[in-house]
Amino acid sequence: MPENPAPALVPTAAPPESSRRALRLGIAGPVGTGKSSLIALICRALGDELRLGVITNDIYTDEDARFLRSAGVLDPERIRAVETGACPHTAIRDDVTANLLATEDMERDFAPLDTVLIESGGDNLTATFSPALVDAQIFVLDVAGGGDVARKGGPGIGRADLLVVNKTDLAPYVGVDVERMVADAEEAREGRAVLALSREDDQSVQALRRWVLQVLAAHRSGEHIPQDPGPMAPHFHADEEHPEGGYVHAHA
């Protein structure tokens, strides 16, 4: 028998619930696709069973935060605004400090939280979150933006954890074939999850609810690993003072 036998392995107790970091879920997409409405929908669907917080991003205002507070979907103190003062994608991709500090403050002030929803300011098809900021991300399109948008691709469309084709109830009024748009999205995403959503369609709302709960469960178990969708594609910034009317900006 060894003189100094190895100590018996003792199962490690799970960390107390209060020490778990909340799931940080990013919501991105072009202007007007319904990101704030999507967050309101998630809050209504899950607010009774999950402890939620919301961080919104706008360049110079707190418009989205005020919209959500007025909708009464959460305690107003759990909805906080970040004024980026720069292109919306900068604060979710290039320098996430302001959002990260706001999220950490939210988690500390209302501990324990289950999920913090972080809304990007409205941007173009190239927007992506840094995995240093969020654990998972939803990219939002809407049928009013055109049925061909999904197949245009880009890092957000192609590699976000979930692509939402929003406002499907408007499709008859804008001449969009939702089934075709979803099929195009599925092809662009190579099998990654796509959800056709309308707040008027309870079945799709319940599908969104189940997806959030599944990601939260995977986050808690350690099975979910945040993925980097890749840098934003180069894109044009209009600038009246620039001799060419603007400049191309890259995030490589």
N, C-alpha and C positions, 0 to 999 in steps of 0.2 A: 504494500500500500504506500503511495507517495507520502512523503513527510508533510507536504503542504498541498493537500487536495484542493482542486479548484472549487470555489464556492458554488453552491447550488444556484441555478438560474431562477430568479424570481420574476414572474410576469410584471411588466411595468404597467402601472395604472394609467388609464387614459387621462390626458390632461383635463382639468376642470373646464366645464363649458365656458366659463367666463374668460379663459385664456385663449380660446380659439379665435383666430382672425377671421373676420367676415369674408365671405365670397365677394370679390369685387367684379362687377359685371358691367362692361362698357357697352354703350349704345351709340352707334355712329350711322351716318348716312347723309345724303344731300339735304339741302334746305327744303322744308315743306313735306317731307316724306312721312311725318307723324311720329318723330322720336319722343317728343314730350307726351303725346297721347298714348304711345306704347308704354312708357313708364307709368302713366296713370292707370293703364289697364293692368299692368303687373301688380301695382299697389292695391288695386281693388280686388284682384283675384287672390292675392296672397297675404294681404295686410292683417288678416285675422289669425293667421297661423305662423307668420314669420315676422321677425323684428327687422324692419327695413330702414334704410337711410338713402337719401338722394343727393347727388352733387351735380349741378348743371353748369354748363359753360356757355358764356356769351362774350363777345368781344368787349363791349362797353356797357352792357346792361345786365339786369337780373331778370329779364323778361320771362324766361322759361321757368325759373324758380317761382316767380309770382303767379304764373299760370297754374302750376301744380299746387301751390298753397291755396289758391282760390278754388281749386277743384275739390279740396277737402279730402284728398286721398290719404294723407298722413298728417300727423302732428306737424304744424308748420316749422317747428324747431328742427325737425329731421330732414328738412329740405334746405340746402345751402347752395349759394351761387358762387362761382368763380368767374371773375371778369378777366379774361385772358389778356386783353390789350394788344392782341396780335392775331395772326391767322388762327382760326380755331384748331387746326390740326397740330399747331406748334405745341400747345399745352397738353396734348394727349400722346404726342409722339417724340418730339425733340427734347423738350425740357418739361418733365411732368411734375416738377417740384410743387407748384401751386396746388395742383389736383391731389398729389400725394399727401401734402400737409393737411388739406381740407378733409380728405378721407380719414387720415389717422386721427384728426381732431374729432370727427364724427364718431368713429369707433370708440374713442376714449370717453367721450361725453355721454354716450348712450349704451355703453357696454352692458351686456353682450349684444351685438347685432349679428343677424344671420347673413344679410346681404346688403351691400351698398351698390346702388345703381349710379353709374357715372355717365352722364350724357354729354357727348361731344357737341360743340357748336355746329350748326349746319355747314356742311362742306361738300366737296365734289366726290366723285366715285373713287378717288385714290386714298381716302382717309383710312388710317389704321391706328389702333392703340398700341402703345408699348406694353410688352408683357411685364415691364417693371411697374406698371400702374394697375392693370386689370388681370384677372385670372381667366376670364372668358369674354368674348365680345359678340354682340349681335350687330349685323349690318342691315339697315332698313332701306328698302325701295318702296315705291308706291305705284299703283297702276296708272295714276294720273300723269306720272312722269314719262309714260310711253312703254308699250309692250316690248320694245327692242332693247331696253336699258340693261336687262339682266345678262344678255349675251355679249354686252360690251366688255364685261369682265373687269379686272383690276384686283388688287390685293384684298380689299375689303369684301367685294362680292365673292371672290374665289376662295378665300381662306378664313373668313370669320367662322366662329363656332356655329353660328346659326345665321342664315339669311332669311329675313322676313319680307315677303311680298305683301305690302300693306294696302288697306282700303279696297279690298276686292269687291266690296259692295258697289263701288263706283264704276266698275269695269263696263257695264252696259252703256254708261253715259259718256265714256271716253273711247269707246270702240276697241277695247283691249280683250284679247282672248287669254283668260287667266291660266287655263291649262297649258297653253303654248308658252306663256311667260314662265311658268313654274318649270316646265320641261327644259326651256333654255337655261334657266338658273341651275337646275340639277346637272346639266351637261357642263356648264361653266365651272361648277364646284366639284365635279368628279365624284359625285355621290355624297358629298357633305350635306348636312341637314338644311332643308328649305321648308318654310312654313308659309302657306297662303293664309292671310289673316284679315279678319274684319271684326271690329268691336261689336257689330250687329250679329255675328255668328258665334254662338256660344261654343260650338264644337271646336272651332279654331282657337278660341280664347282658352278653353280647357287644355288644348294641345300645347299652347304657350306655357301655361301654368305647369304642366307635367315636365316640360323641357327644363324650366328653371329649377324645379325640385330635383330633377335627375342630376343636373350639373352641381347643385349644392351638395347633394349626397356624395358625388364623386370627389368634390373638393374636400369635404370633411374626412373622407376615407383615405385621402392621399392618392387616389387613382387618377384624378384630373391633373394634367400637367399643362400649364399655360403655354400656348403656342404663339410664336411670332409670325404674323402673316407676311412679314417682309416690309421693307420701307415703302413709303408712298411713291407712286410713279411721278416722274417729272411733270410739272404742270405750270401753266402760265398765270402770272400775277399782273393784273392791270395796274399801271402807275402813270398818272398823267405827267409826272415830272421826268419820267424816263424818256430818252430820245426816241425809242421805238414803241412808246406807249405802254411798256411793261417789260417783264423779264420772265424767263423760265427758271423755276426753282426746283431743285432736286433734294431728296432726303436720303441719299445713299449713305 
